[in-house]
Amino acid sequence: MILRARYVAPVDGPVIDDGFVAAEGGRIVEVGPWKKPRTTTGETLDYGDAVIVPGFVNAHTHLDLSDLGGKVPPGADLIDWLSRLMKLRSAMTVDETTVAEAVRLGVEQSLASGVTTVGDVTSSPDWTRPMLARSYLRSVSYGEVIAIGQRRGLLERRLAAALSRDWAAPRVRVGVSPHSPYTVEPAAMKRCGEEAEKHLASVCVHLLESPHEEEFARLASGPLREYLVGLKVWDERVAAADCDPVELLRRSGLLNSRLLLAHVNYVSDAQIALLGECGVSIAYCPRTHAAFGHPPHRCADMLARGMSVCIGTDSLASNPSLSVLDELRHVRRAHPEISPETLLRMGTLHGAKALGFGEEVGTLSPRRWADMTVVPIEPKSVKDPLAAIFSGKLPPLASYVAGKRVHPAESADAR
């Protein structure tokens, strides 16, 4: 199979004018300019005025919340929104059927938007992982752990479910997500760190999503305590970490290159420095961040320090779509100082590395999986094709995983 387009953006090299990508056996075998002598022969599909890029990576999402789109609009107060979301969720019938349908919707929308790899946080791994295993997405399925107050006793059961390999598949890896410093007690966070190290598992933590997280970690007080009281989760045995949230993760043995931190909306210079030294990845969720009116994200400062910043969509409960391309277009407007080349890396290779797929996807390079997305551009002279796709509005024309077109589906029985 050979794909041709006006431009090919490999990520690990300059954009190629009138380029092609050839794949065989699901892997890329050749990339280059069309006029250069090619060793690959086969059927060619010419996409014309478009840019072929690696499949986008959604490093942080919650596919099992895909049925909540538009039902709890984000507001100025994150804690109020969380309370409303939990109230709605508790009033719904949440079973294997409804979760599976939500994940199916999320997978379908992801592939349609050019996303081929996801980092998915789930509270129901036994229900979501079978759907991921049957999909074309590559994924790390992070089993969520909440263990605080009245839910303290769920720790070991949630850890075992998170790290179970019962539903692991060629494209599905398992990880653990101790949800956050305000939903996992210090002792439980340390226990998660021990198990993650034992299994060399990927870890995802929601960190510094709220301005109240520092107060809660240091003193176990403030609005987040009231939130837990309102959920009838709080009890007086909950102990403060007596340190800031980043230090809590360090003490728990979690600050290493397998850690992915979601959001990180409220962070100091000192915290950025420590996170950078430890090699963690940051999943910035641009449109969710904007919907809650947080201060400007410090992604540019993190990138300037050489940190790996990738892109997440969070969930359809807080975001209008699961499109990483739309997220990058938002970043282009909010952070014009970030170059188009860096934006593309944030939406592809940075996310692939954060999820442990960095040697397999994320660039259009020989021997990597042929996971690709074709993004159209206006049929006129374009000086910078990457700037064109990030300033445009057109959705992807096609998505490929291991050389197979998964959107639009090649056949009626495509998943």
N, C-alpha and C positions, 0 to 999 in steps of 0.2 A: 504494500500500500504506500502510495506517495501523495502527500498533501502539498499543494503549491499555493502561494498567496503573494500579494504585492510586497509583504514584509514578513519576515520570521524574526522573532525576538527570543533568542536562546536563553537569556538571563546571564549565562556565564561567558558571554561574548557580545560583540557589537551587533546591532540590528542588521539583518541581511536584506538587501533590496532584491526583489523578485526571487524569493527563496523557496526552498522545499524542505520537507522532513519526510524521510523514508523509514518505514517500520516493517519488521518481519518477526513473526513469533511473539508479537506483543511488545517488542522492545525497539527502540530507535537504533537504526543501523547507519544512518547517514543524514547529515544536515549541511546545507550550503546554498550557494547561489545557483539558480536554475541553469545558467549558461555554462557553468563549470561541468566538465565531463563527469558523469555519474556512473557509479558501479552498480547501482540498484535499478532494476527494471520492474515494471508492474503497472497496474492500473493507477492513473493519476486523477486526482480530484482537485480542480483549480478553483479556489475560492475568490480569486480576483482581488477587489479592493478590500483587503482585510489584513489583519495581523495574526499570525499563529503564535501563541504563547503557551507556556506550560499550563496545565490545569491549575486553577486557583485552589488555594488551601485555606479553608475556614478553620482556624486553629481553636476557636472556642465557640461552641454552640450547644443548644439544648434541643435536640430534634423531637424529644417526647413532649415538648410544649408547643408543637406546631399547630395544634388545634385551638390555641388561645389568641390567634391573631386578631387584634383590634378589640378584644373583650375587656382589657384593663389598660387603657391608654396611660403611658408614662406621664408623670407630672413633675413638679418642682421638688417633691419630697420623695426620695427613694424608699424610706422606711414606710411611709404611707402606702406607696405603690406595692411594696412587698406584702403588707398586711392585706390589701385588697386582693392581691393575686392569690394569697393563701386562702382567704375566705372563699373566693370563687372556686378554687381547686377542691376545697373540702366539701363544697356543695355539689360537685360533679361526681358522676360515676366513673371512677378511674380503675379500669381493669385491663387485662391483657389485650382485649380487642380494641379498646379505645387508644391505648398506648401504641399498639402496632399500627393503627391507622394514622396517628399523629406522626410517627416516624416515617411511614410511607410517604405522607405528604411532604415532609421535610426532605427526604431523599430525592423525591421527584423535583422539588423546587431547586435543590442544590445543583443537580445535574443540568437542569435547564438554564441555570445562571452561570455555568462554566466551572462550578466547584467540583473537583474530583477527589479531594481528600478532606476529612474533617476530624477535629478533636471534639468528641461528643460527650458531654457530662450527663449522666443518667441516674435517676434514683431507682430505676427498675431494670437493672442489667439483664435479668432473665427474660424480660419482655422485649427490650430494645435490641439486644445483640443478635437474636435470630433474624430480625429484619435487616440489620446491617450486613449480616453474613450472606443474605440472599440478594443484596444490592450490589451495584457496581462500584460504590464508593470505597475508597481506602479509608480506614478510620482507626483512631485510638478511642476505645470506649472506656471512659473514666467512670468507674462505679463510685457514686457519691456516698460519702460518709458524713452523717450528722450525729454527733454524740455529745450532748450537753444537757445538764439538768435532768428532767424526766425522761429524756431520750439517751441518757448515758449508757444504759444497758444494751443499746443497739450496736455498740461499737464493734464487737467481734463478729457479729452476724453480718453487718454491713461490710466490714473488711474482707471477710471470706467471700461474699458475693462479688465484691469489686474485683478481687484478684483471681476468681475462678476462671479457669481456661476451658470450661465446658462448651462455650460458644465461640472460642477463638477460631479463626478461619484464615485462609491465605491473605485476605485483605483486611482482616479485623484483628487488632491487637488490644490487649487489656491493660488498663491502668487504674489508678485510684485517685479520687478527688476528696480529700478532707475539705469540706466545703469552704470554710472561712474561719478566721480567728474568733468570730462571734457565734459560731454554731458548733465548734469543736473545742472542747476544753483542753488546756495545755497538756495534761497527761495523755489524753486521747490523740492529740496532734503528734506527740512523741511516739506513741504506739504506731501511728500511721507511717511515720518516718522509718521506724524499725522494720516494718513489713515491706515497705517500698524498697529499702536497701537489700533486704533478704531476697526479694524477687527481682531486683534490678528493674523495677517497674517505673513507668512514666507516671508523673504526679501533676495534677492541676489543682490550684488553690485560687479562690476568689480573694483578692487582696486589695485593701485600701480602696474599696469601691465607694465607701461612704466617709464623710469627714468625721464621723463619730467612732470610727473603728479604733483609733488611737486611744481614746478615753476608755473604751470597753476593754481593750487588751491590758492597759495599765491598772485599771481600777475596777473592772467588771461593773461599770455603772454607765449612766447616760441613756440616751434614746434607744440604743440597741438592747439594753437591759429591759427597758419598758416594752419593746417589741416582743421579746421572749416571754415576758410576763403576760402580755396580751394573747400569746399563742398557748398559754398554760404549759409552757415548757420549763420555765425558770424554777429553780429551787435554791435554797440557801447554801447548798454544798458547792455551788459553782465558785471556782477560785479564779482570781485575777492572775494573768500571766506576769504582772508586775514588770512589763517591758513593752517596747513598741512591737507592732505586728511583724516587722521584718526580723527583729531579733528573736521573736518567738519561733519563727520558722528555722532560724539558724540553730537555736537550742534543740529543736526537734529533729535535726539532722536532714532537713529537707532542702537546704540551699545548695543545689548542685545543678549540673547541666541537664538533668532529667526533669527539672521542675519548670512548669509553665504557669505563669501568674496571669490571671485574667483581670482586666480592668486597670488596676493601679492608677486610680484617678487622683489620689491625694498623696503625694510622695515628696520627701525632702531631698536636698542635695546629698546628704549623708546616706540616706537610704538608697538613692540611685547608685552611689559609689559602691556600696556593699553589694547590691544586686549585680552590678556590672562585674565586680571581682569574682563572683561565684558562678558566672556563666549561665544564669537563668534566662529564659525567654519571657517576653511580655506580650500578651495578647491584648491589643488595643481594639476596643469595640466602638468605632467612631460614631455611628448614628445613634446607638443606645446612649453613649456618653453625652451627645448633644441633646437628646430628648429629655434628659434629666437636668440639663442646665449646669453641668459641672464646669469648673474653671477649665481653661484650655489644657488639653492633655500635654504632658511633657515628652511626647514621643520623639520630637526633634532633639531634645537634650539627650535622651537615651541613645538615639542613633549616633549623635556626635561623640559619645563615649565608646562607640563600637558595640553597643548592646544589640541583641537580636530582637527586633520589634516586629511582630507579625500581626495579622488581622483576624478578628473574630466578628461574628454577627450577633452574638448572644442568641436570643430566641425570637420567634415571631410574636411572643408576648410583649416584647419591648422594641421591635424593629419591623419595618414594613416588608422586608424581604430577607432572604438568606444569601444575597448576592455579594460576594467579596468585591466584584467589580464596582458595584454601586458604593460600597464602603470606601474603596480607593478613590473614587470620584469625589466623595465627600472630603476625604483627607486632602485631596488636591486643592479644594477650595479653602479648607480650614488652615492648611499648613503649606502655603505656596513655596515656602523655602525648601521643601523636600522635593528632590528631583524626580522626574518620571521614572528614571532607571531604578532609583531606590524604592519608589512606590511598587514597581513590578516585583522587586525582590521581596518586599514586605508581604505581598499577596501570593507569593509562590515559594521560593527557596527558604526564606526565613521560617515560614510556617511548616514546611516539610522537615526542616532540621529540628524545630521545636517538638514535633510529634515523633521524631525518630526515623523519619523516612528520607532524610537528607541525602543518602547515597542512592536512592531509588527513583525519586521524582523531584520536581522543583526546577529542573533545567531541561532544555532540549539538547541532550548530549547522547552520543552513542552509548549503548548498553543500558541506559535507563529505560524505565517503562514508558511506553508511548502514551502518556496522559497529556492531552492537549486541549486547548480551547481556541476557537477561531472567533475573533472580534472584528466586526466590520468597521470601516472608516468611510467617511464621505468621499465619493469618487472625484476628488480634485487634488491638486498638488498639495502634498503634505511634507513640510520640512522636518517634522518630528513626529513619527507615527505613534510613539508612546504617549506623548502629550495629547495627540489626537484622540486616542481611545479613552484617556482619563478626563478629557474635557467634553467628550461626546455623551450621548444618551442611548445609543443603540445597544440592545442586548446581544449576547453571543449568538453566532450562527450555528455553531455545533460544538459538541463536547465529545472527547474520546478518552477511553480508559483502556490501557494495554492494546491500543490500536483499533479498538472496536468503537464505532460511533454509538454513544449511549443517549445522545440527544441531538436532533430528533432520533427516535429509536430506529434502528436498522430494519426491524421486523415487528410484526404485531405481538410477538411473544417476548419482546425485550422487556427486561425488568426496569 
